[in-house]
Amino acid sequence: MNKTENKTKYFIGMIIAMIFWGIAWTSGKVTMEHSSPQVAAFWRYFISFISIIPVVFYLKTSLKTDKVGIIYMILAGLLSAAFNYLFFVGLSHGEAGYGGTIVTSLVPLLTYVMSILILGTKVNSRQVVALSVGFFGAIILLRIPMDGLGFLNINSSYFLLCALVWAVVTILAQKASSRANPMLYTLIVFGITSFVNMIFAMPYHPFDFASLDSIFWWNILFIGLFSGTFSMTLFFISASHLGAHQAGVFMFIVPIGAIVSSWIVYDERIMLSTIIGCLLSFVAVILFNTKKRFRANIKKN
């Protein structure tokens, strides 16, 4: 009974984190109406970096790593800076709900493909089927059967680049997991990301506070604090108790937060192709990750 109760609170924590990540897409679009992508990109991660420092020390996070771990974190920080910029530029052109859905759905699929092609990860027949389902889901999500190559436009290209960049960041995070505590990894990546984004934001006067209104600050604080530090902390704590398999499945709650919040704020139309594509991607992730657990359960029974 105690184990169930403990699991329940981590389930709730993970759901809250995913919903906040989803809402961040709509909040980011609102931010774009009151600033430039460069300024928003800097403040988002700078707020997250400053606010996560006391959390790292409160959790008594180990600060140990090695040279290879540092290299992984530097590369992840540079790529996160690119993702951060693409995130805001994409939202200045495209819809928040669609962006949150396409990035969240494509990242795990791209990560699997890159792991196979670059890292030589071996896959079995069940996982090949999973990737095929995911690939079909991506085709539906991009509306290729309906619009052909129409997805290759300014409204979607930034989101596709976001997914590609974040897939690489995901692989780097996996490689660094055995060399650094996840919270230390997050702290360093946040710091590098905010520094790089600050360099590119300087020509746009990010410290000219008079030019940034209250709507910008409320939204960037939400993205930096709640979607950033708070949700990342919840995610890592909950994932450590639930396991990587279940943590990955929870990622598909993100599109729900993005779609619903964008519908409420911007009255964005929820397309059937988006829902079907997202569901197929969800099925692909389940199939890809459940084989070992499925076999283990059979042996136990």
Rosetta silent file (secondary structure, phi, psi, omega in degrees, C-alpha in Angstrom):
SEQUENCE: MNKTENKTKYFIGMIIAMIFWGIAWTSGKVTMEHSSPQVAAFWRYFISFISIIPVVFYLKTSLKTDKVGIIYMILAGLLSAAFNYLFFVGLSHGEAGYGGTIVTSLVPLLTYVMSILILGTKVNSRQVVALSVGFFGAIILLRIPMDGLGFLNINSSYFLLCALVWAVVTILAQKASSRANPMLYTLIVFGITSFVNMIFAMPYHPFDFASLDSIFWWNILFIGLFSGTFSMTLFFISASHLGAHQAGVFMFIVPIGAIVSSWIVYDERIMLSTIIGCLLSFVAVILFNTKKRFRANIKKN
SCORE:     score description
SCORE:     0.000 S_00000001
   1 L     0.000  -41.689 -179.929    0.000    0.000    0.000 S_00000001
   2 H   -64.938  -38.838  179.389    2.797    2.388    0.858 S_00000001
   3 H   -63.169  -39.471  179.257    4.546    1.646   -2.431 S_00000001
   4 H   -64.536  -42.956  179.932    1.336    2.444   -4.331 S_00000001
   5 H   -63.947  -41.189  179.273    0.905    5.714   -2.465 S_00000001
   6 H   -64.345  -42.772  178.266    4.514    6.663   -3.122 S_00000001
   7 H   -61.185  -40.101 -177.064    4.149    5.842   -6.824 S_00000001
   8 H   -59.577  -43.301 -177.844    0.960    7.920   -6.995 S_00000001
   9 H   -67.771  -30.955  177.156    2.650   11.102   -5.843 S_00000001
  10 H   -76.413  -32.595  173.606    5.391   10.672   -8.457 S_00000001
  11 H   -60.661  -46.419 -179.837    2.774   10.017  -11.128 S_00000001
  12 H   -62.879  -42.688  179.075    1.086   13.290  -10.149 S_00000001
  13 H   -60.905  -41.426  179.758    4.417   15.117  -10.137 S_00000001
  14 H   -66.562  -41.437  179.074    5.215   13.858  -13.638 S_00000001
  15 H   -61.794  -44.116  179.310    1.782   14.861  -14.965 S_00000001
  16 H   -61.276  -44.153  179.993    2.154   18.385  -13.558 S_00000001
  17 H   -60.831  -44.508 -178.319    5.619   18.734  -15.130 S_00000001
  18 H   -66.005  -39.553  178.952    4.350   17.578  -18.534 S_00000001
  19 H   -64.281  -42.636  178.146    1.344   19.935  -18.463 S_00000001
  20 H   -62.631  -39.718  177.758    3.602   22.884  -17.618 S_00000001
  21 H   -63.403  -36.919  178.825    5.909   21.928  -20.497 S_00000001
  22 H   -68.138  -45.373  179.821    2.910   21.880  -22.802 S_00000001
  23 H   -63.666  -27.546 -179.183    1.581   25.249  -21.653 S_00000001
  24 H   -58.502  -29.779  178.706    5.061   26.704  -22.165 S_00000001
  25 H   -65.114  -42.855  178.143    4.498   26.521  -25.925 S_00000001
  26 H   -70.771  -41.735  178.722    1.486   28.825  -25.725 S_00000001
  27 H   -62.743  -35.788  177.681    3.174   31.047  -23.157 S_00000001
  28 H   -65.401  -36.872  178.716    6.196   31.265  -25.463 S_00000001
  29 H   -67.389  -38.940  176.554    4.003   32.435  -28.332 S_00000001
  30 H   -62.238  -42.426  179.340    2.520   35.155  -26.115 S_00000001
  31 H   -58.914  -37.211 -178.621    6.062   36.188  -25.195 S_00000001
  32 H   -66.086  -19.581  178.262    6.920   36.536  -28.882 S_00000001
  33 L   -82.308   -4.864 -176.625    4.247   39.202  -29.245 S_00000001
  34 L  -130.838   11.269  178.018    6.082   41.350  -26.710 S_00000001
  35 L  -165.272 -176.120  176.579    9.793   40.798  -27.458 S_00000001
  36 L   -98.492  158.693  178.181   12.300   39.409  -29.940 S_00000001
  37 H   -57.952  -36.988 -177.913   13.327   35.718  -30.113 S_00000001
  38 H   -65.067  -45.068 -178.740   16.864   36.623  -29.026 S_00000001
  39 H   -68.131  -45.024 -179.916   15.758   38.456  -25.875 S_00000001
  40 H   -63.240  -40.394 -179.834   13.183   35.843  -24.911 S_00000001
  41 H   -61.470  -41.642  179.551   15.677   33.016  -25.478 S_00000001
  42 H   -65.125  -52.598 -174.296   18.190   34.636  -23.122 S_00000001
  43 H   -65.562  -32.989  179.876   15.781   35.420  -20.283 S_00000001
  44 H   -57.202  -52.985 -175.766   14.118   32.009  -20.401 S_00000001
  45 H   -82.660  -24.984  176.298   17.273   30.064  -19.568 S_00000001
  46 H   -66.207  -41.683  177.334   18.889   32.745  -17.436 S_00000001
  47 H   -63.677  -42.453  179.013   15.890   32.618  -15.093 S_00000001
  48 H   -64.029  -41.730 -178.810   16.031   28.814  -15.075 S_00000001
  49 H   -63.522  -48.526 -179.008   19.787   28.832  -14.400 S_00000001
  50 H   -63.678  -41.235 -175.201   19.587   31.252  -11.473 S_00000001
  51 H   -77.010  -21.089 -178.427   16.583   29.526   -9.900 S_00000001
  52 H   -85.928  -15.128  179.537   17.965   25.984  -10.182 S_00000001
  53 H   -57.900  -53.116  179.204   21.176   26.787   -8.257 S_00000001
  54 H   -63.701  -29.584  178.612   19.535   26.672   -4.781 S_00000001
  55 H   -65.770  -43.091  179.528   17.635   23.514   -5.795 S_00000001
  56 H   -59.591  -43.124 -179.630   20.883   21.745   -6.695 S_00000001
  57 H   -74.146  -34.800  178.779   22.387   22.593   -3.308 S_00000001
  58 H   -64.342  -39.319  179.335   19.158   21.798   -1.417 S_00000001
  59 L   -80.836    0.920  179.789   19.067   18.318   -2.975 S_00000001
  60 L    53.302   47.861 -177.856   22.775   17.916   -2.072 S_00000001
  61 L   -67.454  135.351  176.368   23.543   17.070   -5.679 S_00000001
  62 L   -67.522  132.360 -178.676   26.911   15.518   -6.377 S_00000001
  63 L   -99.910   15.923 -177.508   29.080   17.926   -8.350 S_00000001
  64 L   -86.300  139.672  172.695   31.444   15.222   -9.577 S_00000001
  65 L  -158.215 -173.693  177.241   31.975   14.483  -13.254 S_00000001
  66 L  -129.726 -178.502 -175.941   34.882   13.838  -15.621 S_00000001
  67 H   -61.150  -40.528  179.669   36.352   15.444  -18.734 S_00000001
  68 H   -65.038  -41.549  177.952   34.141   13.457  -21.087 S_00000001
  69 H   -60.929  -39.467  178.389   31.068   14.415  -19.047 S_00000001
  70 H   -63.976  -40.985  178.721   32.075   18.084  -19.286 S_00000001
  71 H   -61.808  -44.242  178.419   32.412   17.794  -23.062 S_00000001
  72 H   -59.837  -41.995 -177.355   28.931   16.263  -23.297 S_00000001
  73 H   -69.339  -37.043  177.940   27.483   19.082  -21.181 S_00000001
  74 H   -65.335  -45.492  178.885   29.177   21.804  -23.223 S_00000001
  75 H   -62.243  -42.337  179.416   27.879   20.318  -26.470 S_00000001
  76 H   -64.606  -37.386  178.433   24.397   19.935  -24.966 S_00000001
  77 H   -65.051  -42.859  179.193   24.491   23.551  -23.770 S_00000001
  78 H   -64.386  -42.776  179.392   25.417   24.856  -27.222 S_00000001
  79 H   -70.363  -34.247  176.889   22.695   22.794  -28.874 S_00000001
  80 H   -64.384  -34.742  176.803   20.153   23.808  -26.212 S_00000001
  81 H   -64.042  -40.648  177.733   20.910   27.433  -27.058 S_00000001
  82 H   -65.591  -44.118  178.361   20.115   26.671  -30.700 S_00000001
  83 H   -60.812  -43.794 -178.496   16.919   24.864  -29.707 S_00000001
  84 H   -58.794  -43.135  178.386   15.913   27.743  -27.448 S_00000001
  85 H   -67.357  -45.615  179.929   16.259   30.245  -30.291 S_00000001
  86 H   -62.647  -35.488  178.021   14.443   27.992  -32.773 S_00000001
  87 H   -56.114  -50.658 -177.190   11.673   27.490  -30.201 S_00000001
  88 H   -75.226  -37.787  177.405   10.864   31.198  -30.047 S_00000001
  89 H   -64.176  -41.799  178.261   11.398   31.901  -33.756 S_00000001
  90 H   -60.706  -41.123 -179.649    9.119   28.989  -34.592 S_00000001
  91 H   -70.935  -23.679  177.522    6.430   30.315  -32.277 S_00000001
  92 H   -73.991  -16.899 -179.811    6.676   33.751  -33.872 S_00000001
  93 H  -111.394  -37.927 -172.223    5.641   32.133  -37.175 S_00000001
  94 L  -111.173 -177.218 -178.296    3.677   29.001  -36.334 S_00000001
  95 L   -85.131  141.569 -177.128    0.971   27.700  -34.000 S_00000001
  96 H   -66.736  -44.147 -178.309    1.836   26.790  -30.407 S_00000001
  97 H   -63.397  -43.968  179.468   -0.317   23.650  -30.257 S_00000001
  98 H   -66.925  -42.206  179.487    1.067   22.243  -33.491 S_00000001
  99 H   -61.529  -46.512  179.851    4.635   23.109  -32.510 S_00000001
 100 H   -63.168  -33.717 -179.276    4.350   21.441  -29.109 S_00000001
 101 H   -75.352  -48.186 -175.371    2.852   18.340  -30.685 S_00000001
 102 H   -66.252  -40.023 -179.934    5.222   17.913  -33.609 S_00000001
 103 H   -67.949  -47.958 -178.841    8.392   18.435  -31.556 S_00000001
 104 H   -62.740  -36.149 -177.529    7.328   16.165  -28.703 S_00000001
 105 H   -77.769  -36.081 -176.263    6.191   13.427  -31.083 S_00000001
 106 H   -82.181  -29.713 -176.002    9.191   13.511  -33.428 S_00000001
 107 H   -55.887  -52.480 -179.181   11.977   13.774  -30.827 S_00000001
 108 H   -62.477  -35.575  179.066   11.757   10.178  -29.502 S_00000001
 109 H   -66.652  -45.523  178.314   11.493    8.792  -33.036 S_00000001
 110 H   -64.239  -36.089  179.213   14.474   10.813  -34.261 S_00000001
 111 H   -63.555  -44.263  178.626   16.398    9.815  -31.137 S_00000001
 112 H   -62.075  -45.647 -178.207   15.829    6.117  -31.843 S_00000001
 113 H   -62.990  -44.655  179.026   16.839    6.482  -35.505 S_00000001
 114 H   -64.268  -38.352  179.144   20.000    8.430  -34.626 S_00000001
 115 H   -62.511  -36.920 -179.854   20.911    5.894  -31.959 S_00000001
 116 H   -72.397  -46.518 -174.759   20.656    3.135  -34.557 S_00000001
 117 H   -76.796  -40.620 -174.135   22.519    4.956  -37.335 S_00000001
 118 L   -92.700  -46.161 -175.386   25.161    6.806  -35.297 S_00000001
 119 L   -92.191   -7.199  179.042   25.646    4.756  -32.133 S_00000001
 120 L    72.501   25.680  178.828   25.019    1.387  -33.741 S_00000001
 121 L   -62.398  130.407 -178.553   22.182    0.517  -31.340 S_00000001
 122 L   -84.876  142.313  178.902   20.790   -2.896  -32.203 S_00000001
 123 L  -126.729  150.892  177.283   17.053   -3.339  -32.707 S_00000001
 124 L  -102.190 -178.989 -176.169   14.854   -6.407  -32.881 S_00000001
 125 H   -61.810  -36.667  179.901   11.804   -7.122  -35.029 S_00000001
 126 H   -64.570  -40.546 -179.086    9.406   -5.689  -32.457 S_00000001
 127 H   -72.247  -29.939  174.903   11.325   -2.421  -32.358 S_00000001
 128 H   -63.939  -42.524  177.004   11.422   -2.278  -36.169 S_00000001
 129 H   -61.411  -41.860 -179.840    7.614   -2.488  -36.114 S_00000001
 130 H   -60.842  -44.972  179.382    7.565    0.280  -33.472 S_00000001
 131 H   -65.847  -34.267  178.273    9.714    2.540  -35.625 S_00000001
 132 H   -66.164  -42.394  176.776    7.510    1.810  -38.639 S_00000001
 133 H   -62.849  -43.953  179.143    4.419    2.816  -36.669 S_00000001
 134 H   -63.521  -40.059  178.720    6.217    5.949  -35.475 S_00000001
 135 H   -63.319  -42.202  177.683    7.329    6.804  -38.997 S_00000001
 136 H   -64.208  -39.458  177.209    3.748    6.472  -40.236 S_00000001
 137 H   -61.828  -39.763  179.149    2.610    8.662  -37.339 S_00000001
 138 H   -64.340  -38.879  178.753    5.160   11.299  -38.335 S_00000001
 139 H   -62.126  -42.675  178.375    3.863   11.239  -41.922 S_00000001
 140 H   -67.385  -42.928 -178.567    0.308   11.831  -40.669 S_00000001
 141 H   -60.609  -36.663  179.586    1.480   14.486  -38.207 S_00000001
 142 L   -84.882    0.207  177.223    3.209   16.380  -41.008 S_00000001
 143 L    58.716   33.728  179.683    0.049   16.017  -43.132 S_00000001
 144 H   -63.747  -41.157  178.153    2.034   14.578  -46.044 S_00000001
 145 H   -61.763  -29.967 -177.500   -0.901   12.489  -47.355 S_00000001
 146 H   -92.756  -40.845 -172.714   -3.071   15.636  -47.468 S_00000001
 147 H  -115.338    3.174 -178.131   -0.607   18.427  -48.284 S_00000001
 148 H    65.172 -129.952  179.386    2.381   16.623  -49.810 S_00000001
 149 H   -91.453   24.546 -179.683    5.592   18.504  -48.984 S_00000001
 150 H   -64.460  -17.860  179.714    3.608   21.496  -47.760 S_00000001
 151 H   -69.886  -16.023  179.516    5.102   20.996  -44.296 S_00000001
 152 L   -82.622   62.087  177.775    8.396   22.387  -45.638 S_00000001
 153 L  -127.986  173.968 -174.860    7.350   25.970  -44.964 S_00000001
 154 H   -63.941  -25.269 -179.299    8.427   28.659  -42.526 S_00000001
 155 H   -72.866  -26.283 -176.593    5.615   27.719  -40.125 S_00000001
 156 H  -112.708  -25.322 -174.296    6.901   24.155  -39.682 S_00000001
 157 H   -58.983  -39.807  179.625   10.592   24.221  -40.609 S_00000001
 158 H   -65.228  -38.398  179.445   11.668   25.734  -37.287 S_00000001
 159 H   -68.156  -36.731  176.812    9.737   23.089  -35.363 S_00000001
 160 H   -64.460  -41.312  176.961   11.341   20.327  -37.433 S_00000001
 161 H   -65.365  -37.659  176.623   14.773   21.784  -36.671 S_00000001
 162 H   -57.426  -47.574 -178.642   13.777   21.979  -32.985 S_00000001
 163 H   -63.182  -41.911 -179.593   12.970   18.260  -32.985 S_00000001
 164 H   -64.236  -46.972 -179.815   16.215   17.386  -34.761 S_00000001
 165 H   -63.747  -43.488 -176.775   18.369   19.460  -32.391 S_00000001
 166 H   -70.714  -26.437  175.397   16.620   18.175  -29.278 S_00000001
 167 H   -63.901  -40.694  177.812   17.025   14.578  -30.421 S_00000001
 168 H   -66.527  -41.191  178.280   20.810   15.133  -30.438 S_00000001
 169 H   -61.244  -39.130  179.283   20.589   16.782  -27.000 S_00000001
 170 H   -62.160  -42.484  178.558   18.667   13.733  -25.768 S_00000001
 171 H   -64.589  -41.660  177.775   21.417   11.403  -26.956 S_00000001
 172 H   -62.709  -38.654  178.992   24.055   13.572  -25.258 S_00000001
 173 H   -64.304  -39.243  177.664   22.013   13.476  -22.034 S_00000001
 174 H   -64.829  -41.105 -179.744   21.915    9.670  -22.228 S_00000001
 175 H   -67.846  -32.560 -177.105   25.671    9.521  -22.791 S_00000001
 176 H   -85.423  -12.747 -173.468   26.309   11.885  -19.860 S_00000001
 177 L   -59.437  -29.861 -179.319   23.935   10.116  -17.456 S_00000001
 178 L   -88.942   -2.868 -175.620   26.652    7.759  -16.209 S_00000001
 179 L  -116.041  -11.715 -178.969   29.159   10.585  -15.762 S_00000001
 180 L  -155.083  146.179  175.003   27.152   13.292  -13.981 S_00000001
 181 L   -60.825  139.244 -178.597   24.108   13.649  -11.749 S_00000001
 182 H   -54.531  -36.403  179.769   21.056   14.714  -13.813 S_00000001
 183 H   -71.198  -37.378  175.700   20.598   17.876  -11.749 S_00000001
 184 H   -64.690  -43.631  177.807   24.265   18.849  -12.184 S_00000001
 185 H   -56.064  -46.628 -179.592   23.888   18.169  -15.905 S_00000001
 186 H   -63.473  -42.815  179.717   20.823   20.438  -16.014 S_00000001
 187 H   -59.386  -49.592 -178.042   22.575   23.201  -14.059 S_00000001
 188 H   -64.913  -43.918 -179.681   25.599   23.259  -16.381 S_00000001
 189 H   -63.775  -43.018  177.012   23.481   23.049  -19.539 S_00000001
 190 H   -58.839  -43.912 -178.787   21.210   25.860  -18.315 S_00000001
 191 H   -63.838  -46.743  179.734   24.253   28.016  -17.566 S_00000001
 192 H   -64.715  -42.565 -179.813   25.912   27.462  -20.939 S_00000001
 193 H   -60.486  -47.095 -178.717   22.620   27.952  -22.784 S_00000001
 194 H   -65.455  -36.983  179.992   21.854   31.258  -21.065 S_00000001
 195 H   -66.417  -46.377  179.947   25.407   32.535  -21.667 S_00000001
 196 H   -63.470  -44.840  179.408   25.355   31.677  -25.379 S_00000001
 197 H   -65.421  -30.483  178.024   21.878   33.153  -25.829 S_00000001
 198 H   -65.384  -40.505  179.475   22.992   36.304  -23.978 S_00000001
 199 H   -58.173  -45.286 -178.723   25.807   36.861  -26.499 S_00000001
 200 H   -77.238  -17.487 -179.858   23.344   36.776  -29.388 S_00000001
 201 H   -87.660  -19.122 -174.903   20.795   38.871  -27.479 S_00000001
 202 H   -53.563  -41.193  178.232   23.146   41.770  -26.683 S_00000001
 203 H   -63.804  -15.284 -178.160   22.463   43.657  -29.967 S_00000001
 204 H  -103.018   10.593  174.040   18.762   43.583  -29.012 S_00000001
 205 L    55.766   64.230 -178.319   19.337   45.168  -25.556 S_00000001
 206 L   -66.382  -18.853 -179.093   18.008   42.410  -23.270 S_00000001
 207 L   -98.514   11.735  173.784   18.664   44.534  -20.169 S_00000001
 208 L   -84.024   79.628 -172.323   16.544   47.449  -21.392 S_00000001
 209 H   -61.008  -28.890 -178.497   13.823   46.651  -18.862 S_00000001
 210 H   -65.498  -24.320 -178.305   11.685   49.622  -19.856 S_00000001
 211 H   -85.940   -5.873 -178.560   11.109   48.078  -23.297 S_00000001
 212 L  -111.051  118.630 -174.868    9.731   44.839  -21.820 S_00000001
 213 L   -84.745  178.232 -175.966    6.171   44.994  -20.503 S_00000001
 214 H   -65.678  -31.852  179.102    4.466   43.022  -17.711 S_00000001
 215 H   -63.163  -41.623  176.981    2.958   40.484  -20.141 S_00000001
 216 H   -60.644  -48.717 -174.973    6.461   39.548  -21.269 S_00000001
 217 H   -65.896  -41.430  178.804    7.735   39.194  -17.714 S_00000001
 218 H   -61.678  -42.411 -177.956    4.803   37.116  -16.435 S_00000001
 219 H   -73.677  -40.488 -179.173    5.128   34.693  -19.338 S_00000001
 220 H   -71.165  -30.634  175.069    8.921   34.453  -19.336 S_00000001
 221 H   -68.332  -39.227  177.120    8.855   33.901  -15.566 S_00000001
 222 H   -62.527  -47.097 -178.313    6.347   31.097  -16.042 S_00000001
 223 H   -65.405  -42.687 -177.545    8.498   29.476  -18.735 S_00000001
 224 H   -72.398  -43.176 -175.903   11.731   29.956  -16.790 S_00000001
 225 H   -87.684  -57.562 -173.558   10.503   29.032  -13.300 S_00000001
 226 H   -80.332  -46.955  178.019    7.537   26.691  -13.639 S_00000001
 227 H   -76.845  -25.521 -179.090    8.166   25.118  -17.047 S_00000001
 228 H   -91.016  -91.489 -173.711   11.919   25.269  -16.463 S_00000001
 229 H   -59.516  -52.505 -175.601   13.277   24.775  -12.944 S_00000001
 230 H   -61.456  -48.793 -177.158   10.145   23.490  -11.193 S_00000001
 231 H   -69.736  -37.818  177.827    9.139   21.038  -13.934 S_00000001
 232 H   -63.527  -40.981  178.662   12.692   19.811  -14.544 S_00000001
 233 H   -64.422  -46.468  177.253   13.095   19.100  -10.824 S_00000001
 234 H   -58.806  -42.598 -177.931    9.752   17.288  -10.689 S_00000001
 235 H   -61.976  -49.848 -176.431   10.691   15.316  -13.797 S_00000001
 236 H   -66.571  -41.266  179.700   14.068   14.122  -12.510 S_00000001
 237 H   -65.780  -45.620 -179.005   12.773   13.266   -9.027 S_00000001
 238 H   -68.095  -42.062 -178.967    9.720   11.431  -10.391 S_00000001
 239 H   -62.901  -34.625 -179.350   11.669    9.694  -13.171 S_00000001
 240 H   -66.741  -23.763  179.317   14.198    8.369  -10.672 S_00000001
 241 H   -98.284  -26.095 -177.692   11.361    6.584   -8.843 S_00000001
 242 H   -93.483  -25.284 -177.807    9.217    5.559  -11.821 S_00000001
 243 L    98.725  154.700 -175.996   11.977    4.461  -14.190 S_00000001
 244 H   -62.961  -35.573 -178.308   13.046    5.668  -17.629 S_00000001
 245 H   -59.741  -53.652 -178.256   10.379    3.615  -19.431 S_00000001
 246 H   -68.670  -33.350  178.700    7.421    5.241  -17.703 S_00000001
 247 H   -61.801  -40.559  179.615    9.062    8.674  -17.782 S_00000001
 248 H   -64.047  -38.679  179.861    9.287    8.484  -21.576 S_00000001
 249 H   -64.387  -37.397 -178.793    5.612    7.615  -21.907 S_00000001
 250 H   -61.929  -23.116 -179.110    4.611   10.659  -19.844 S_00000001
 251 H   -56.837  -23.919 -177.436    6.180   12.919  -22.492 S_00000001
 252 H   -80.934    4.968  170.167    3.058   12.448  -24.582 S_00000001
 253 H   -82.210  -23.978 -178.486    1.073   14.500  -22.072 S_00000001
 254 H   -54.604  -48.018  179.413    2.994   17.554  -23.318 S_00000001
 255 H   -58.702  -32.089  179.569    0.981   17.877  -26.567 S_00000001
 256 H   -62.356  -46.992  178.149   -2.243   17.864  -24.539 S_00000001
 257 H   -62.178  -39.810 -179.128   -1.085   20.892  -22.548 S_00000001
 258 H   -68.465  -46.693 -177.148    0.106   22.621  -25.723 S_00000001
 259 H   -66.718  -47.132 -177.895   -3.030   21.912  -27.765 S_00000001
 260 H   -65.780  -45.364 -178.274   -5.556   22.767  -25.042 S_00000001
 261 H   -66.899  -37.505  178.914   -3.789   25.953  -23.890 S_00000001
 262 H   -70.556  -31.955  176.194   -3.299   27.194  -27.472 S_00000001
 263 H   -66.911  -40.961 -179.577   -6.967   26.475  -28.197 S_00000001
 264 H   -68.982  -45.746 -174.311   -8.017   28.501  -25.134 S_00000001
 265 H   -81.436  -43.090 -173.719   -5.674   31.447  -25.744 S_00000001
 266 H  -113.203   -0.134 -177.697   -5.503   31.594  -29.545 S_00000001
 267 L    56.251   36.796  179.146   -8.525   29.537  -30.593 S_00000001
 268 L   -69.677  137.167 -178.347   -6.181   27.359  -32.636 S_00000001
 269 L   -73.024  132.819  177.989   -7.963   24.608  -34.544 S_00000001
 270 L   -91.069  108.847 -176.341   -7.230   21.088  -33.333 S_00000001
 271 L   -82.697  142.608  179.149   -6.642   19.005  -36.477 S_00000001
 272 H   -61.922  -36.927  179.360   -7.571   15.323  -36.599 S_00000001
 273 H   -62.187  -34.898  178.376   -4.240   14.562  -38.296 S_00000001
 274 H   -65.917  -43.214 -179.638   -2.393   16.043  -35.302 S_00000001
 275 H   -66.400  -46.826 -179.173   -4.284   13.830  -32.863 S_00000001
 276 H   -63.619  -45.726  179.527   -3.855   10.657  -34.960 S_00000001
 277 H   -60.671  -41.188  179.452   -0.163   11.337  -35.593 S_00000001
 278 H   -65.524  -42.066 -179.974    0.483   11.982  -31.906 S_00000001
 279 H   -64.844  -40.571  178.651   -1.339    8.773  -30.888 S_00000001
 280 H   -65.236  -38.621  177.142    0.651    6.685  -33.377 S_00000001
 281 H   -64.626  -38.616  177.903    3.905    8.165  -32.062 S_00000001
 282 H   -61.974  -45.708  178.247    2.752    7.325  -28.538 S_00000001
 283 H   -60.880  -40.578  179.994    2.085    3.709  -29.581 S_00000001
 284 H   -60.946  -44.133  179.641    5.545    3.563  -31.187 S_00000001
 285 H   -64.405  -41.231  178.110    7.261    4.652  -27.970 S_00000001
 286 H   -60.629  -48.779 -179.048    5.258    2.090  -25.959 S_00000001
 287 H   -62.429  -39.895 -176.401    6.183   -0.724  -28.379 S_00000001
 288 H   -67.390  -30.844 -171.429    9.841    0.302  -28.498 S_00000001
 289 H  -104.162   -8.993 -171.810   10.253    0.333  -24.723 S_00000001
 290 L   -98.072   -3.086 -174.803    8.074   -2.509  -23.409 S_00000001
 291 H   -59.553  -51.054 -177.468    9.757   -5.612  -24.815 S_00000001
 292 H   -62.753  -42.863 -179.545   12.110   -6.296  -21.913 S_00000001
 293 H   -65.044  -39.464 -179.294    9.452   -5.616  -19.317 S_00000001
 294 H   -60.752  -45.314  179.993    6.968   -7.803  -21.242 S_00000001
 295 H   -66.967  -38.216 -178.973    9.397  -10.740  -21.254 S_00000001
 296 H   -63.005  -40.303 -179.963   10.274  -10.206  -17.603 S_00000001
 297 H   -65.723  -37.519  179.038    6.615  -10.406  -16.631 S_00000001
 298 H   -63.148  -42.848 -179.426    6.188  -13.636  -18.610 S_00000001
 299 H   -64.194  -38.438 -179.728    9.127  -15.226  -16.778 S_00000001
 300 H   -65.415  -37.777 -177.551    7.750  -14.163  -13.397 S_00000001
 301 L   -80.339    0.000    0.000    4.366  -15.687  -14.147 S_00000001
